[in-house]
Amino acid sequence: MSMSFVKYVLSLVFIMAIAACGGGGGSAGTSSGSAVVVAPLITTAPAALTVAVGAVQDYRISGGKAPYQVSSSNVQVSVASVSDTNLKITGIATGSSNVVVTDSAGVTTAVAVTVGNLSELFSNAPSTVNLSPSTNASFTVGGGVPGYSVSTTDARIASASLSGTTIFINAIAVGNATITVRDASGKTKDIPVVVGSLIALYTTAPSSFTIAKDSQRNFTVSGGVPGYSVESVDTRIVVATLTGASLNIRGVAVGSANVLIRDTVNSQLLTLNVTVGGDSPLGLFTSAPGSLIVVKDSQTTYSVGGGVAGYSVESSDRRIATASVSGSSIVINAIALGATTITIRDAAGTSLNIALTVGSSNPGAFFTSAPSALSLSTGTSLSYSISGGAQPYSVVSSDARVVVGNISGATVIITALKAGTAALQIADATGKTLPIVVTADGTSAGAGGPAGIEVLSSSSSLTSAVGSKVTFVVTAKDAVNTGIPNQIVTFTASSGTLTGANPSPSTDVNGSITTISLSPGADLSNRTITVTATAGSVSKSINIPVVGT
């Protein structure tokens, strides 16, 4: 073996030894170009997490050095578990905790967990939602523990639905309902809903009117959202009260004050300007009779006065007659045959009614078979014919306590009630008259006059409240307790107000009168009112106590 071959082998071994040592300055063992890098420890959970009570959230763990461990800083609020790379966080109770994930090298990452929501459940709906029927509105809900639901107290009035965090409210019918929002923890938020009428708030009271001191007026309130309220800005002048939809306004002292009417949601307001005058003024009156007969195509004029000036007039059937007012005069135009009611009102709303009959003209002479002077025994009746003139006919007595007349078609029935003299006046539709002087001689005809009178009341007492009344049934009877028709009965009362007693009414075909009523009038004190009915020479009284305060 040559020396050069030996040198060659030794050189090769030396080079290999140097390569095994990492190439000069490198460290022995591992090549510097193949070092292992470990990824940072992370989870797919956000750094701050909110979960509902009882809710479970799943996430993934990556990086770091497996296996992993997890812990909660407050297991009463939340718990966490790990399986391989799966992280599970469960909400236990409202509060806060930290969930910490740790790898085998001791590296950690944390998740701040809030169970529930530390802010209160809320909605951006107003304190009261006002809607009209068939309309809707939407609002936002937040806070609390997500997982919301809604309900209504009355689905006939308003319904509600939820989409995510948006509440939809649908108005169905007029009324009130409450929409309740509930979060996943059971906390609630109520939203009152008022569904109002499509009709604006209104009242039958005029916007400005006058009443007398110590008097009162009644009106009606409607529209808007029912559940009305009323307020007088000066109760020393005017007092206003509401019962349901019935408005009562009472004048207390001379002056002026505003009365304010509101509906339930105060979204609508009516203002009434009320002026209170001095003592009660002269009552509304007219020169027209309460029952009037005119001829077709005629025009009649009457005066009106009293009450509160600013008069109006209307006809209940303008096909029969029309009416107009100019200052203190009313003009009635008869258009067609028939009957209607002419109503006169003053500025305070007080009214008078005229029962108007439009008759046809008859060119024949106005005539009756009754003599111009006639004598009758008390309790007897005689019948006579009427012809000519313009129908319908009417008859009045100068003293209905002595003699009365009744018209039946073309017949007048004359009845003597008690001794005395009275004049009957038969009239046709044009106003032509036929006078008859009747003398009742005072001698009884036996069964003709009433032997007794019976008075029955609808109630044994009368409350002092405004608008209360008692009605009566009064029957004139003969000696065998048979009702006697066509008997004039006069009425008196020791206090209060009698309605239907003037002029004195006559008994009907059954011998009874049912049109009389008694109210307490302006005197609201407790007392006893004595009502007396008189027919001929017989009378009957009944006592009606006024009760209440």
C-alpha positions, 0 to 999 in steps of 0.5 A: 500500500502506497503512502499516497493512498494512506493520506487519501483515506485519512483526509476523507475521514477528517472531512467526514468528522468535520461534517458530523460536527455541524460544519465548523461553528454549528452545534453537534447533533441537530441541523439548525435548518430543521427546528420545531415551532409550537403554535400559540394556544387559542380558542374559537370563543370570543374574548368576552362571551354572553350566554343565557342561563342554562345555555351551552356554547361549543368552541374549538381549541387549537395551538399550544401543546395538548392535552388541554385543561379548562377551569371556571373562576366561579362555577356557580355562574358558569362551568366548562369542560374539554374533550380533546379539542372541543370546549363546552361552556354552560351558563348556570346563573346570572353573573360573571366568571373567567373560563381558563384553558391551559395546555400541557406546557402551562400556557393559558388563554381566558374567556370572560363569560357573562351569564344573562345580561347585566343590563335591564330588559328594555324596549324603545316603545313609548310608555303607552303605544297609541294606535287606531284599529287596523294599524300597526307599529314595531319596536326594538327589545334588548337587554336582559337574557336574549331569547325573548318572547311576547304575549298580549292580555287581550288578543281581541284588542291588540296582538304581538309577534317577535322577529329577533329583537323586533316586536310587531304590534297590531291594533285590532279593535278599540280598547286597552291591552298590555303587551308583555315582553319576556326574556330567557330568564323570565324577566318581563317588560310591559308595554301598554297599548291603547287602541282608539276610535277613528272618530275624533273626540267630541261632545254635544256641548257647544264650544261656548255657551251661557248657563244661569247661576245654580242651573245645570246642563247635561251633554254627551262625550264620545269619540277618541279613546273612551275613559274620559276625564273632565276638569273645570279650570275654576270650580268657583265658577263652574263645576263639571262632572263625568259619569261614563260618557255623560257630562254635567256642567253646573253654574256656581257663581257669576263669571266665566271658566273653561271646561277641559275634556280629555280622552284616556290617553290625553291625546285629544282635548276639547275646551268649552268656554262656559259663562255663568249669568246671574239669577235664572233668566226668564224661561224660553217662550214663544207666542205659538201654542204648544199644539198648532194646526195650519193649512197647507201652503200657508205661512205663519209667524210667531215671536220667541223670547226669554232664555239665552238669546241666539235662537234656532228652529228646526222641523223634524220633517221638512217634507211637512213644514219648514221653519226659520228664525230671524231675531225674535221671530219664527216663520213656519211654512206648511208644505204638505198634509201631515204632522211634524214637530217644530223645535225652538232652541236658545243659545244655552240649549233649552228647547220648546216643541210645537206639535204642528199639524198641516191640514187641507182647506175646505171651501164650505162654511165652518159649522157645528150642530151644537147651540151657541149656549148649552146647559148640562148636568155635571157628569154628563156628555153630549156630542155634536157634529162639525163640518166645513172649514179646514180639517183637522178641528180642535177645541179648547175650554176657558175653564177645563175644571168646569167643562171640557171638549174632545174632538173625534173626527168631525164630532165634538164631545162636550162634558160637564165636570162640575157646577159653573160656566165655561166657554168652548171654542171650536177651531178649524185649521185656518183658525176660524172659531165657533164659540159655545157657552156651556153652563153646568148646573151642578146636578149630578147625572148619577154615574157620569162624574167620578166617585173616586180617584186612584193615584199610583206611583212608579216608586215609593221615593224620589232620589235627589239626583239630577234627572231622577223622576217618579211617574204616576198612573191616575185613574178616575173611577165611578161608584162601581170602580169602573174607569171613566174616560174624558175626565179632566184631572188637575194636579198640584205638588208641594214642591219639585217639578210636575211634568205633563200637568199643564194644561190639565190632561183628560183620562183616556178610554180606560179612565187613566192618565199616564203622562204625569211625572215628578222630579226634585227640581232645583231643590236637592234637599231631603223632604216629602213632596205631596202630589194631589190629583183632583177630578170633579169634586174628588181628590187624592194625594200621595206623599213622595219622600225625596231621599239621598244627598 
